[in-house]
Amino acid sequence: MQNFVFDKLNFLTAGMPLKTGKGSYERAFDILEELHLDGMELEFVHGVRMSEETRKLVNTKRKEKNLILTAHAPFYINLNSPEEEKIEASVQRIIETGIAAHAAGAFSITFHAAYYMKSDKEDVYQKIKSKVEIISDKFKNEGINVWIRPETTGKATQWGDLEEIIRLSKEINNVLPCVDFSHLHARTVGQYNTYDEFCKILEKLGKEIGFYALDNFHGHLAGIDYGDKGEKKHLILEESDMNYKDLLKALKEFNVKGALVCESPNIEDDAVLMREYYYSL
C-alpha cells in the first residue's frame, strides 16, 4: 500500500455530483474540478457494474485532474448470513469491488460487513475475520492495491462498532477502518458529537493501529436522523444535529490526511460546505 501518499485531507462526494444528471464520469470530474472538490467515492451499491473501458477511462481522467477515488461495495453484503451461499456471494462482491476500484485508481474500498443476527458477538467477529482474511490474501496475491475498510455502522443490530473494526485492522494486513462519524453518532443515540469525543476517536486510531491510519484516512460524514434503534436516514448537514464544525476542527488538529466522503442528500453542496469550513480554520 505504498502507492498512495496524501499531503492533506481531501473532500469527496459519495457518487457523481447531482449536477452531473445523466452525464458521464468525465462530466462528473469536470464538476468536481469546478467546485474545487478533490474526488468521489465510486458507488457500486447495487452491483459492480463498470466496464473495463470505463475503469480505464476513470483512471486516466483521475490522473489528469489529480483526483482522489474511493469505492463503496454493494449493500447486499452479510458475512454473518445463516446461508453459506450468501456469505460466499458477499465475499465475491467485496472482491469484485476491489478489482474494479483498483483498475479505476481508487485507494480504498468500504462496505457494511454484517448483521449480528442475534449471534454471539465474538462468534460473529471470528466469522468476519476469516472471510476478510480470504479477501486480503486474494488482493495481495493478485496485486489489488486497495485498503479493505469495514465501515462503522449506524445501528446496534449491525456488526461494526469502532472497537470491532479497530481490532480487525490490528489483526489483518491491508485492513483499516472507514469511520462513518454520522453512523457512530446515530448508533450511540447521540454520543460522538463533541470536539473531545471526535479527538478521542482519532487518538484511539493513532494509538491502537498506528498513525498511518490517520495518514491514509477514509471517512464518511452527513447529517443524520436517528432514534432509539440508531440510524434512520441521512440528512443535509445544516438540517441535523451533526456537529460537523467540531469534527472538522478535530481532523485539522490531528492533521488527518486522506479522504472524507460527503454522504448528505445534497452531496456536492455539503462537501463544499465542509471543505470551505475546514479551510477557514
Backbone as JSON, one array per atom type, in Angstrom:
{
  "sequence": "MQNFVFDKLNFLTAGMPLKTGKGSYERAFDILEELHLDGMELEFVHGVRMSEETRKLVNTKRKEKNLILTAHAPFYINLNSPEEEKIEASVQRIIETGIAAHAAGAFSITFHAAYYMKSDKEDVYQKIKSKVEIISDKFKNEGINVWIRPETTGKATQWGDLEEIIRLSKEINNVLPCVDFSHLHARTVGQYNTYDEFCKILEKLGKEIGFYALDNFHGHLAGIDYGDKGEKKHLILEESDMNYKDLLKALKEFNVKGALVCESPNIEDDAVLMREYYYSL",
  "N": [[0.83, -1.2, 0.0], [1.92, 1.27, -0.75], [1.57, 3.11, -2.74], [-0.04, 5.32, -2.48], [0.2, 8.41, -1.22], [-0.67, 10.91, 0.93], [-1.01, 14.43, 1.19], [-2.79, 16.0, 2.44], [-6.14, 16.52, 3.78], [-8.71, 15.29, 1.85], [-11.69, 16.2, 0.13], [-14.57, 14.54, -0.78], [-17.29, 13.54, -2.94], [-20.09, 11.36, -2.43], [-20.46, 9.33, -4.82], [-21.32, 10.45, -8.19], [-21.47, 14.02, -8.57], [-24.63, 15.65, -8.02], [-25.31, 17.47, -9.95], [-24.34, 16.38, -12.24], [-26.29, 14.92, -13.44], [-27.54, 12.84, -15.94], [-25.1, 12.52, -16.98], [-21.65, 11.69, -17.87], [-18.73, 10.06, -16.34], [-16.64, 11.74, -17.03], [-17.86, 14.26, -17.23], [-18.73, 14.46, -14.59], [-16.26, 14.62, -13.25], [-15.34, 17.04, -14.24], [-17.16, 18.78, -13.04], [-16.56, 18.38, -10.32], [-14.01, 19.5, -10.32], [-14.61, 22.16, -10.97], [-15.94, 22.88, -8.65], [-13.93, 22.83, -6.84], [-13.52, 20.51, -5.43], [-12.18, 17.31, -4.32], [-12.47, 14.75, -5.34], [-14.24, 11.58, -5.69], [-16.4, 9.06, -4.26], [-16.75, 5.97, -5.68], [-19.77, 4.53, -6.35], [-20.88, 1.46, -5.91], [-23.3, 0.4, -5.18], [-25.52, -1.13, -5.93], [-24.43, -3.22, -7.24], [-21.41, -4.26, -8.92], [-20.95, -2.61, -11.52], [-19.24, -1.72, -13.89], [-17.61, -1.22, -16.8], [-14.62, -2.59, -18.35], [-13.52, -0.73, -20.07], [-14.58, 1.68, -19.09], [-13.44, 1.7, -16.55], [-10.74, 2.08, -17.19], [-10.88, 4.58, -18.43], [-11.8, 6.21, -16.3], [-9.62, 6.01, -14.55], [-7.6, 7.2, -16.09], [-8.6, 9.84, -16.41], [-8.78, 10.56, -13.74], [-6.08, 10.69, -13.03], [-5.24, 12.76, -14.74], [-6.62, 14.96, -13.7], [-5.83, 14.93, -11.13], [-7.32, 13.7, -9.03], [-8.89, 12.14, -6.16], [-9.98, 8.86, -5.45], [-12.36, 6.68, -3.94], [-14.17, 3.65, -3.12], [-17.42, 2.22, -2.74], [-18.72, -0.8, -1.71], [-21.34, -3.13, -2.85], [-24.61, -2.97, -1.24], [-25.71, -5.39, -0.55], [-24.48, -7.24, 1.38], [-23.52, -9.59, 3.76], [-21.58, -10.96, 5.92], [-22.14, -12.65, 7.93], [-24.29, -14.2, 7.38], [-26.88, -16.68, 7.8], [-26.97, -18.4, 5.72], [-24.76, -20.13, 3.77], [-24.19, -19.74, 1.06], [-24.89, -17.09, 0.68], [-23.0, -15.78, 2.18], [-20.69, -16.42, 0.73], [-21.33, -15.16, -1.66], [-21.3, -12.55, -0.75], [-18.6, -12.21, -0.06], [-17.55, -12.41, -2.65], [-18.64, -10.12, -3.83], [-17.3, -8.09, -2.47], [-14.69, -8.63, -3.31], [-14.98, -8.21, -6.09], [-15.54, -5.48, -6.03], [-13.1, -4.5, -5.09], [-11.37, -5.2, -7.22], [-12.43, -3.69, -9.37], [-12.2, -1.12, -8.28], [-9.43, -0.86, -7.93], [-8.59, -0.98, -10.62], [-9.71, 1.36, -11.52], [-8.29, 3.22, -10.17], [-8.75, 3.85, -7.5], [-8.03, 4.23, -3.97], [-9.03, 2.88, -1.82], [-11.53, 0.72, -0.44], [-14.85, 0.37, 0.84], [-17.34, -1.15, 3.01], [-20.43, -2.4, 4.39], [-20.23, -4.73, 6.77], [-21.7, -6.87, 8.09], [-24.56, -8.34, 9.8], [-25.46, -8.88, 13.2], [-27.35, -10.86, 13.69], [-28.49, -11.85, 16.01], [-26.52, -13.42, 17.1], [-23.69, -14.61, 19.07], [-21.38, -12.1, 19.87], [-18.58, -12.4, 19.71], [-18.33, -14.75, 18.23], [-19.41, -13.87, 15.81], [-17.52, -11.94, 15.15], [-15.2, -13.56, 14.71], [-16.03, -15.03, 12.54], [-16.34, -13.07, 10.56], [-13.73, -12.13, 10.48], [-12.37, -14.38, 9.4], [-13.33, -14.41, 6.79], [-12.59, -11.9, 5.79], [-9.86, -12.18, 5.9], [-9.49, -14.0, 3.8], [-10.21, -12.36, 1.63], [-8.25, -10.35, 1.87], [-5.9, -11.84, 1.43], [-6.3, -12.66, -1.21], [-6.29, -10.22, -2.57], [-3.66, -9.42, -2.06], [-2.21, -11.47, -3.35], [-2.97, -11.08, -5.97], [-2.19, -8.55, -6.58], [-3.91, -6.41, -6.02], [-4.23, -3.29, -5.16], [-5.58, -1.88, -2.84], [-6.97, -0.43, 0.12], [-8.78, -2.34, 2.49], [-11.8, -1.76, 3.95], [-13.92, -2.14, 6.48], [-16.92, -0.55, 7.43], [-17.86, 1.71, 10.03], [-20.96, 1.21, 11.56], [-24.5, 2.21, 11.59], [-26.49, 1.19, 13.26], [-27.33, -0.73, 16.16], [-27.86, -3.37, 15.62], [-26.24, -4.04, 13.58], [-23.08, -5.39, 12.71], [-20.06, -3.78, 13.58], [-18.97, -1.71, 15.37], [-16.76, 0.87, 16.63], [-14.65, -0.28, 18.1], [-14.62, -2.98, 17.29], [-13.89, -2.78, 14.6], [-11.43, -1.52, 14.72], [-10.01, -3.52, 16.05], [-10.04, -5.58, 14.1], [-8.52, -4.32, 12.17], [-6.03, -4.28, 13.35], [-5.41, -6.95, 13.34], [-5.37, -7.98, 10.77], [-3.54, -7.65, 7.81], [-3.58, -4.87, 5.56], [-6.07, -3.95, 6.19], [-8.11, -1.32, 7.31], [-10.04, 1.03, 9.28], [-13.12, 2.38, 7.96], [-14.3, 5.25, 8.96], [-17.37, 6.19, 9.73], [-18.64, 8.96, 10.8], [-21.2, 9.95, 11.24], [-22.69, 7.63, 11.45], [-21.61, 6.53, 13.82], [-22.5, 8.43, 15.63], [-25.28, 8.12, 15.4], [-25.61, 5.41, 16.05], [-24.98, 5.32, 18.73], [-26.97, 6.79, 19.74], [-26.79, 9.62, 19.92], [-24.31, 10.2, 21.08], [-20.73, 10.74, 20.51], [-20.33, 13.4, 19.35], [-19.08, 15.69, 20.05], [-16.28, 17.96, 20.28], [-14.25, 16.91, 21.94], [-14.96, 14.19, 22.0], [-14.65, 13.51, 19.29], [-11.92, 13.92, 19.04], [-11.01, 11.9, 20.72], [-11.7, 9.6, 19.26], [-9.96, 9.84, 17.04], [-7.5, 9.86, 18.32], [-7.54, 7.31, 19.41], [-7.47, 5.71, 17.08], [-4.9, 6.38, 16.13], [-3.23, 5.56, 18.27], [-3.87, 2.83, 18.73], [-3.87, 1.49, 16.25], [-1.9, 2.73, 14.7], [-0.16, 5.62, 13.51], [-0.3, 5.76, 10.81], [-2.85, 5.17, 10.14], [-4.17, 7.56, 10.34], [-2.92, 9.0, 8.43], [-3.69, 7.83, 6.12], [-6.44, 8.09, 5.78], [-9.95, 7.22, 5.63], [-13.08, 8.34, 5.61], [-16.59, 8.96, 6.38], [-19.18, 11.42, 6.22], [-22.23, 12.99, 7.06], [-25.35, 14.73, 7.52], [-27.63, 13.33, 9.93], [-30.5, 11.39, 10.73], [-31.89, 9.88, 13.56], [-33.04, 7.37, 15.9], [-34.14, 5.57, 18.83], [-33.22, 3.08, 18.04], [-31.09, 3.63, 16.49], [-29.63, 4.62, 13.35], [-31.75, 6.29, 11.0], [-32.08, 7.82, 8.54], [-30.07, 9.65, 6.12], [-29.35, 13.14, 6.34], [-29.35, 16.61, 5.23], [-26.54, 18.49, 6.24], [-26.9, 20.96, 7.72], [-29.48, 20.65, 8.52], [-29.57, 18.92, 10.56], [-28.44, 17.52, 13.75], [-25.78, 17.04, 13.66], [-22.55, 17.67, 14.59], [-20.66, 19.01, 12.73], [-18.76, 21.0, 12.48], [-17.08, 20.99, 14.77], [-16.06, 18.46, 14.41], [-14.54, 18.78, 12.05], [-12.68, 20.58, 13.02], [-11.32, 18.91, 14.81], [-10.26, 16.99, 13.03], [-8.49, 18.63, 11.67], [-6.81, 19.43, 13.75], [-5.55, 17.02, 14.38], [-4.18, 16.65, 12.08], [-5.14, 15.02, 10.0], [-4.98, 13.02, 7.1], [-6.06, 12.08, 3.81], [-9.18, 10.83, 2.8], [-12.35, 12.33, 3.07], [-15.6, 11.6, 2.79], [-18.57, 12.97, 1.58], [-21.82, 12.18, 2.4], [-24.31, 13.33, 2.45], [-27.73, 14.13, 1.43], [-27.59, 16.22, -0.42], [-25.1, 16.03, -1.96], [-22.75, 17.39, -3.23], [-23.06, 20.05, -2.41], [-22.94, 20.01, 0.43], [-20.42, 18.87, 0.64], [-18.82, 20.91, -0.36], [-19.42, 22.85, 1.57], [-18.3, 21.61, 3.85], [-15.59, 21.53, 3.07], [-14.99, 24.28, 2.72], [-15.4, 25.28, 5.28], [-13.45, 23.84, 6.7], [-11.09, 24.85, 5.55], [-11.25, 27.41, 6.43], [-10.44, 27.39, 8.99]],
  "CA": [[0.0, 0.0, 0.0], [2.83, 2.42, -0.75], [1.36, 3.94, -3.92], [-0.85, 6.48, -2.18], [0.73, 9.25, -0.14], [-1.52, 12.09, 0.95], [-0.44, 15.59, 1.85], [-3.87, 16.8, 3.01], [-7.46, 15.9, 3.83], [-9.41, 15.52, 0.59], [-13.15, 16.21, 0.28], [-15.13, 13.76, -1.88], [-18.73, 13.28, -2.96], [-20.48, 9.94, -2.48], [-21.01, 9.2, -6.16], [-21.21, 11.63, -9.04], [-22.26, 15.18, -8.13], [-26.0, 15.64, -8.52], [-25.36, 18.31, -11.15], [-23.95, 15.58, -13.4], [-27.5, 14.4, -14.09], [-27.28, 11.56, -16.6], [-23.82, 12.67, -17.66], [-20.59, 10.68, -17.77], [-17.7, 10.32, -15.35], [-15.86, 12.91, -17.47], [-18.62, 15.44, -16.81], [-18.68, 14.49, -13.12], [-14.93, 15.09, -12.84], [-15.29, 18.49, -14.55], [-17.93, 19.48, -12.0], [-15.74, 18.34, -9.1], [-12.93, 20.47, -10.5], [-15.22, 23.5, -10.89], [-16.32, 23.12, -7.26], [-12.7, 22.7, -6.04], [-13.54, 19.28, -4.63], [-10.96, 16.53, -4.56], [-12.71, 13.43, -5.92], [-15.53, 10.97, -5.39], [-16.5, 7.64, -3.94], [-17.48, 5.2, -6.69], [-20.86, 3.87, -5.64], [-21.28, 0.19, -6.5], [-24.24, -0.07, -4.15], [-26.45, -2.14, -6.47], [-23.65, -4.19, -8.0], [-20.2, -3.7, -9.53], [-21.28, -2.51, -12.95], [-18.35, -0.76, -14.55], [-16.89, -1.96, -17.84], [-13.16, -2.42, -18.39], [-13.26, 0.52, -20.78], [-14.88, 2.79, -18.17], [-12.43, 1.69, -15.49], [-9.52, 2.7, -17.74], [-11.18, 5.99, -18.64], [-11.85, 6.86, -14.99], [-8.25, 6.1, -14.04], [-6.89, 8.19, -16.89], [-9.1, 11.18, -16.08], [-8.4, 10.8, -12.35], [-4.67, 11.13, -13.03], [-5.15, 14.07, -15.41], [-7.17, 16.01, -12.84], [-5.26, 14.75, -9.79], [-8.44, 13.46, -8.12], [-8.82, 11.0, -5.24], [-11.15, 8.0, -5.55], [-12.6, 5.53, -3.07], [-15.3, 2.89, -3.66], [-18.33, 1.59, -1.77], [-19.2, -2.09, -2.21], [-22.81, -3.26, -2.82], [-25.27, -3.07, 0.06], [-26.17, -6.76, -0.28], [-23.36, -7.96, 1.98], [-23.67, -10.04, 5.14], [-20.59, -12.01, 6.15], [-22.64, -13.5, 9.0], [-25.58, -14.77, 6.97], [-27.06, -18.1, 8.14], [-26.87, -19.17, 4.47], [-23.37, -20.09, 3.33], [-24.08, -19.19, -0.3], [-24.97, -15.63, 0.78], [-21.68, -15.35, 2.66], [-19.76, -16.5, -0.41], [-21.7, -14.08, -2.6], [-20.84, -11.3, -0.13], [-17.14, -12.18, -0.27], [-17.32, -12.15, -4.07], [-18.98, -8.72, -4.12], [-16.2, -7.26, -1.97], [-13.56, -8.86, -4.22], [-15.29, -7.51, -7.35], [-15.38, -4.05, -5.76], [-11.66, -4.22, -5.03], [-10.8, -5.31, -8.57], [-12.88, -2.53, -10.14], [-11.63, 0.08, -7.67], [-8.0, -0.84, -8.26], [-8.45, -0.65, -12.04], [-10.12, 2.76, -11.71], [-7.33, 4.08, -9.48], [-9.16, 4.17, -6.13], [-7.05, 3.74, -2.99], [-9.69, 2.3, -0.66], [-12.92, 0.29, -0.61], [-15.55, 0.2, 2.11], [-18.55, -1.98, 2.94], [-21.09, -2.76, 5.65], [-19.75, -6.11, 6.78], [-22.56, -7.96, 8.57], [-25.52, -8.18, 10.89], [-25.2, -9.85, 14.28], [-28.33, -11.96, 13.57], [-28.68, -12.34, 17.38], [-25.45, -14.37, 17.43], [-22.66, -14.16, 19.99], [-20.56, -11.1, 19.17], [-17.24, -12.93, 19.41], [-18.5, -15.69, 17.11], [-19.58, -13.07, 14.58], [-16.2, -11.35, 14.85], [-14.3, -14.57, 14.15], [-16.56, -15.38, 11.21], [-15.99, -11.97, 9.66], [-12.27, -12.13, 10.34], [-11.94, -15.45, 8.5], [-13.68, -14.04, 5.41], [-11.78, -10.75, 5.39], [-8.52, -12.72, 5.63], [-9.53, -14.55, 2.44], [-10.21, -11.22, 0.71], [-6.94, -9.71, 1.96], [-4.91, -12.71, 0.77], [-6.54, -12.62, -2.66], [-5.82, -8.92, -3.07], [-2.2, -9.43, -2.02], [-1.71, -12.39, -4.37], [-3.29, -10.6, -7.33], [-1.72, -7.18, -6.75], [-5.02, -5.45, -5.92], [-3.63, -2.36, -4.22], [-6.58, -1.02, -2.19], [-7.27, -0.74, 1.51], [-10.07, -3.0, 2.78], [-12.29, -0.98, 5.09], [-15.26, -2.26, 7.05], [-17.41, 0.77, 7.84], [-18.63, 1.79, 11.27], [-22.37, 1.15, 11.15], [-25.38, 3.14, 12.27], [-27.48, 0.54, 14.11], [-26.74, -1.71, 17.08], [-28.07, -4.71, 15.06], [-25.22, -4.25, 12.55], [-21.7, -5.51, 13.17], [-19.21, -2.68, 13.14], [-18.68, -0.56, 16.21], [-15.39, 1.32, 16.42], [-13.71, -1.23, 18.71], [-14.54, -4.19, 16.45], [-13.18, -2.51, 13.35], [-10.02, -1.29, 15.09], [-9.43, -4.84, 16.34], [-9.82, -6.27, 12.82], [-7.43, -3.61, 11.49], [-4.78, -4.68, 14.01], [-5.16, -8.39, 13.18], [-5.25, -8.36, 9.35], [-2.84, -6.7, 6.94], [-4.35, -4.25, 4.48], [-7.4, -3.55, 6.69], [-8.21, -0.13, 8.14], [-11.44, 1.42, 9.4], [-13.8, 3.52, 7.36], [-15.01, 5.82, 10.1], [-18.55, 6.99, 9.41], [-18.91, 9.69, 12.04], [-22.65, 10.06, 11.4], [-23.15, 6.33, 11.95], [-21.24, 6.4, 15.23], [-23.39, 9.33, 16.35], [-26.62, 7.52, 15.42], [-25.54, 4.1, 16.71], [-24.92, 5.55, 20.17], [-28.14, 7.63, 20.03], [-26.46, 11.0, 20.28], [-22.92, 10.4, 21.52], [-19.77, 11.02, 19.42], [-20.76, 14.61, 18.66], [-18.38, 16.85, 20.62], [-14.87, 18.06, 19.89], [-13.46, 15.95, 22.74], [-15.27, 12.83, 21.55], [-14.02, 13.32, 17.98], [-10.48, 13.78, 19.28], [-10.77, 10.57, 21.3], [-11.75, 8.64, 18.15], [-8.74, 9.97, 16.24], [-6.4, 9.43, 19.18], [-7.65, 5.85, 19.52], [-6.96, 5.16, 15.82], [-3.45, 6.55, 16.07], [-2.54, 4.78, 19.31], [-4.11, 1.39, 18.67], [-3.49, 0.93, 14.94], [-0.68, 3.38, 14.24], [-0.55, 6.91, 12.94], [-0.57, 5.62, 9.36], [-4.31, 5.15, 10.0], [-4.59, 8.96, 10.18], [-2.28, 9.5, 7.21], [-4.37, 7.16, 4.99], [-7.78, 8.05, 6.36], [-11.15, 7.15, 4.78], [-14.23, 8.53, 6.49], [-17.86, 9.43, 5.83], [-19.88, 12.41, 7.03], [-23.5, 13.52, 6.56], [-26.35, 14.88, 8.56], [-28.27, 12.03, 10.13], [-31.69, 11.26, 11.56], [-31.76, 8.63, 14.3], [-33.94, 7.15, 17.02], [-33.65, 4.65, 19.85], [-32.55, 1.93, 17.41], [-29.98, 4.09, 15.67], [-29.8, 5.38, 12.11], [-32.96, 6.24, 10.19], [-31.73, 8.26, 7.19], [-29.14, 10.76, 6.03], [-29.93, 14.47, 6.2], [-28.45, 17.72, 4.94], [-25.82, 18.79, 7.49], [-27.48, 22.06, 8.48], [-30.81, 20.25, 8.98], [-29.35, 17.83, 11.53], [-27.67, 17.94, 14.93], [-24.4, 16.58, 13.49], [-21.64, 18.78, 14.92], [-19.59, 18.83, 11.73], [-17.7, 22.0, 12.65], [-16.09, 20.49, 15.74], [-15.37, 17.31, 13.79], [-13.52, 19.29, 11.13], [-11.61, 21.13, 13.87], [-10.54, 17.78, 15.32], [-9.5, 16.43, 11.91], [-7.39, 19.55, 11.4], [-5.91, 19.38, 14.9], [-4.78, 15.78, 14.29], [-3.53, 16.65, 10.77], [-5.6, 13.82, 9.3], [-4.82, 13.08, 5.64], [-6.77, 11.0, 3.13], [-10.45, 11.15, 2.15], [-13.59, 12.47, 3.82], [-16.65, 11.49, 1.77], [-19.85, 13.53, 1.99], [-22.96, 11.32, 2.04], [-25.58, 14.04, 2.61], [-28.56, 14.06, 0.22], [-27.11, 17.26, -1.36], [-23.69, 15.65, -1.77], [-21.69, 18.35, -3.54], [-23.24, 21.28, -1.62], [-22.38, 19.79, 1.77], [-18.97, 18.64, 0.5], [-18.24, 22.26, -0.47], [-19.58, 23.44, 2.91], [-17.28, 21.01, 4.71], [-14.26, 21.96, 2.62], [-14.8, 25.71, 2.98], [-15.24, 25.49, 6.73], [-12.15, 23.29, 7.07], [-10.0, 25.75, 5.14], [-11.38, 28.68, 7.15], [-9.92, 27.2, 10.36]],
  "C": [[0.87, 1.26, 0.0], [2.56, 3.4, -1.89], [0.61, 5.23, -3.62], [-0.27, 7.21, -0.97], [-0.04, 10.56, -0.19], [-0.84, 13.22, 1.71], [-1.5, 16.45, 2.52], [-5.11, 15.93, 3.18], [-8.21, 16.3, 2.57], [-10.92, 15.36, 0.8], [-13.79, 15.62, -0.97], [-16.65, 13.73, -1.79], [-18.97, 11.78, -3.01], [-21.2, 9.72, -3.81], [-20.82, 10.47, -6.96], [-21.99, 12.8, -8.45], [-23.64, 15.17, -8.77], [-26.13, 16.44, -9.81], [-24.96, 17.54, -12.4], [-25.18, 15.1, -14.17], [-27.24, 13.02, -14.66], [-25.95, 11.58, -17.36], [-22.83, 11.58, -17.31], [-19.66, 10.99, -16.6], [-16.88, 11.55, -15.74], [-16.55, 14.2, -17.03], [-18.58, 15.58, -15.28], [-17.34, 15.05, -12.63], [-14.76, 16.58, -13.13], [-16.01, 19.29, -13.47], [-17.16, 19.51, -10.69], [-14.63, 19.4, -9.17], [-13.46, 21.9, -10.37], [-15.55, 23.87, -9.45], [-15.12, 23.08, -6.3], [-12.79, 21.56, -5.04], [-12.46, 18.34, -5.14], [-11.19, 15.15, -5.18], [-14.07, 12.9, -5.55], [-15.36, 9.53, -4.93], [-17.32, 6.97, -5.03], [-18.52, 4.36, -5.97], [-21.31, 2.62, -6.4], [-22.41, -0.44, -5.68], [-25.22, -1.13, -4.65], [-25.74, -3.19, -7.32], [-22.47, -3.5, -8.67], [-20.4, -3.71, -11.05], [-20.46, -1.4, -13.58], [-17.48, -1.53, -15.53], [-15.4, -1.71, -17.74], [-12.8, -1.09, -19.02], [-13.48, 1.73, -19.86], [-13.86, 2.85, -17.05], [-11.14, 2.38, -15.96], [-9.71, 4.2, -17.92], [-11.15, 6.75, -17.32], [-10.44, 7.03, -14.43], [-7.45, 7.15, -14.78], [-7.29, 9.61, -16.5], [-8.76, 11.56, -14.64], [-6.97, 11.34, -12.27], [-4.53, 12.52, -13.63], [-5.56, 15.2, -14.48], [-6.69, 15.92, -11.41], [-6.36, 14.58, -8.74], [-8.2, 12.2, -7.29], [-10.11, 10.19, -5.39], [-11.14, 6.96, -4.43], [-13.76, 4.76, -3.71], [-16.1, 2.27, -2.53], [-18.89, 0.32, -2.41], [-20.73, -2.15, -2.15], [-23.36, -3.41, -1.4], [-25.6, -4.51, 0.44], [-25.01, -7.61, 0.23], [-23.72, -8.32, 3.41], [-22.75, -11.23, 5.35], [-20.96, -12.9, 7.33], [-24.02, -14.08, 8.65], [-25.68, -16.23, 7.43], [-26.94, -19.0, 6.91], [-25.47, -19.01, 3.88], [-23.22, -19.46, 1.95], [-24.16, -17.66, -0.29], [-23.67, -15.05, 1.31], [-20.69, -15.35, 1.5], [-20.05, -15.43, -1.44], [-21.23, -12.73, -2.07], [-19.34, -11.13, -0.31], [-16.83, -11.79, -1.71], [-17.61, -10.69, -4.42], [-17.87, -7.77, -3.63], [-14.98, -7.41, -2.87], [-13.78, -8.11, -5.53], [-15.13, -5.99, -7.19], [-13.9, -3.67, -5.75], [-11.0, -4.24, -6.4], [-11.16, -4.08, -9.41], [-12.24, -1.25, -9.61], [-10.16, 0.23, -8.01], [-7.8, -0.41, -9.72], [-8.78, 0.81, -12.31], [-9.19, 3.74, -10.99], [-7.76, 4.52, -8.09], [-8.14, 3.6, -5.14], [-7.68, 2.91, -1.88], [-11.09, 1.85, -1.02], [-13.55, 0.1, 0.77], [-16.84, -0.58, 1.91], [-19.13, -2.14, 4.34], [-20.95, -4.27, 5.77], [-20.82, -7.15, 7.11], [-23.61, -7.46, 9.53], [-25.19, -9.22, 11.96], [-26.13, -11.05, 14.19], [-28.56, -12.65, 14.92], [-27.65, -13.39, 17.8], [-24.5, -13.77, 18.47], [-21.68, -13.24, 19.27], [-19.16, -11.62, 18.82], [-17.3, -13.93, 18.27], [-18.63, -14.94, 15.78], [-18.24, -12.46, 14.17], [-15.28, -12.36, 14.16], [-14.73, -14.98, 12.74], [-16.17, -14.32, 10.18], [-14.49, -11.95, 9.42], [-11.81, -13.18, 9.33], [-12.22, -15.09, 7.04], [-12.85, -12.86, 4.92], [-10.33, -11.18, 5.15], [-8.44, -13.31, 4.22], [-9.44, -13.43, 1.41], [-8.83, -10.56, 0.68], [-5.87, -10.53, 1.24], [-5.07, -12.67, -0.74], [-6.02, -11.32, -3.25], [-4.29, -8.9, -3.11], [-1.63, -10.28, -3.15], [-1.92, -11.87, -5.79], [-2.9, -9.14, -7.55], [-2.83, -6.14, -6.76], [-4.66, -4.48, -4.79], [-4.68, -1.37, -3.68], [-6.69, -1.42, -0.72], [-8.65, -1.38, 1.62], [-10.61, -2.38, 4.06], [-13.72, -1.31, 5.47], [-15.66, -0.9, 7.62], [-18.09, 0.7, 9.2], [-20.1, 1.98, 10.91], [-23.28, 1.92, 12.09], [-26.43, 2.53, 13.19], [-26.81, -0.53, 14.97], [-26.94, -3.14, 16.59], [-27.0, -5.05, 14.01], [-23.85, -4.42, 13.2], [-20.93, -4.27, 12.7], [-19.19, -1.48, 14.06], [-17.18, -0.24, 16.07], [-14.37, 0.31, 16.94], [-13.53, -2.47, 17.84], [-13.7, -3.93, 15.21], [-11.71, -2.17, 13.62], [-9.33, -2.64, 15.34], [-9.12, -5.6, 15.05], [-8.64, -5.64, 12.07], [-6.07, -3.99, 12.07], [-4.4, -6.12, 13.67], [-4.98, -8.83, 11.72], [-4.54, -7.26, 8.58], [-3.82, -6.12, 5.93], [-5.78, -3.89, 4.88], [-7.24, -2.31, 7.56], [-9.69, 0.22, 8.29], [-11.87, 2.43, 8.34], [-14.67, 4.08, 8.47], [-16.15, 6.69, 9.58], [-18.99, 7.67, 10.7], [-20.41, 9.82, 12.3], [-23.22, 8.75, 11.94], [-22.81, 6.14, 13.42], [-22.16, 7.24, 16.1], [-24.79, 8.72, 16.49], [-26.65, 6.22, 16.2], [-25.61, 4.25, 18.23], [-26.03, 6.52, 20.63], [-27.71, 8.97, 20.63], [-25.07, 11.25, 20.82], [-22.04, 10.69, 20.29], [-20.19, 12.26, 18.63], [-20.16, 15.87, 19.29], [-16.92, 16.83, 20.16], [-14.04, 17.03, 20.64], [-13.71, 14.51, 22.3], [-14.64, 12.54, 20.19], [-12.51, 13.13, 18.14], [-10.14, 12.4, 19.85], [-10.8, 9.47, 20.23], [-10.42, 8.65, 17.4], [-7.51, 9.52, 17.03], [-6.37, 7.91, 19.3], [-7.11, 5.17, 18.25], [-5.44, 5.21, 15.78], [-2.7, 5.66, 17.05], [-2.67, 3.28, 19.09], [-3.69, 0.76, 17.34], [-2.12, 1.44, 14.52], [-1.07, 4.65, 13.51], [-0.7, 6.87, 11.43], [-2.08, 5.55, 9.11], [-4.87, 6.56, 9.84], [-3.97, 9.59, 8.94], [-2.9, 8.89, 5.94], [-5.85, 7.01, 5.33], [-8.86, 7.92, 5.28], [-12.33, 7.25, 5.73], [-15.43, 9.03, 5.74], [-18.46, 10.46, 6.8], [-21.15, 12.85, 6.31], [-24.3, 13.97, 7.76], [-27.06, 13.56, 8.75], [-29.47, 12.15, 11.08], [-31.62, 9.91, 12.26], [-32.8, 8.58, 15.42], [-33.32, 6.18, 18.0], [-32.88, 3.47, 19.28], [-31.43, 2.34, 16.47], [-30.41, 4.8, 14.4], [-31.17, 5.18, 11.47], [-32.66, 6.63, 8.74], [-30.73, 9.4, 7.26], [-29.91, 12.06, 5.81], [-28.89, 15.45, 5.69], [-27.82, 18.16, 6.26], [-26.51, 19.84, 8.34], [-28.89, 21.76, 8.99], [-30.74, 19.11, 10.0], [-28.61, 18.37, 12.74], [-26.21, 17.53, 14.83], [-23.45, 17.76, 13.64], [-20.41, 18.73, 14.01], [-18.45, 19.83, 11.92], [-16.64, 21.54, 13.64], [-15.36, 19.26, 15.21], [-14.25, 17.8, 12.88], [-12.36, 19.93, 11.89], [-10.71, 20.02, 14.4], [-9.68, 17.16, 14.22], [-8.3, 17.31, 11.58], [-6.34, 19.49, 12.51], [-4.99, 18.16, 14.83], [-4.07, 15.63, 12.94], [-3.86, 15.38, 9.98], [-5.49, 14.03, 7.79], [-5.54, 11.89, 5.01], [-8.05, 11.52, 2.54], [-11.58, 11.25, 3.16], [-14.71, 12.59, 2.79], [-17.95, 12.04, 2.32], [-20.99, 12.67, 1.47], [-24.31, 12.01, 2.3], [-26.42, 13.92, 1.33], [-28.15, 15.09, -0.84], [-25.6, 17.15, -1.48], [-22.68, 16.75, -2.07], [-21.83, 19.64, -2.72], [-22.65, 21.12, -0.23], [-20.89, 19.5, 1.71], [-18.24, 19.98, 0.4], [-18.3, 22.97, 0.88], [-18.49, 22.93, 3.85], [-15.88, 21.52, 4.35], [-14.01, 23.41, 2.98], [-14.62, 25.99, 4.47], [-13.87, 25.0, 7.2], [-11.03, 24.26, 6.74], [-10.12, 27.13, 5.78], [-10.75, 28.61, 8.53], [-8.44, 27.65, 10.46]]
}
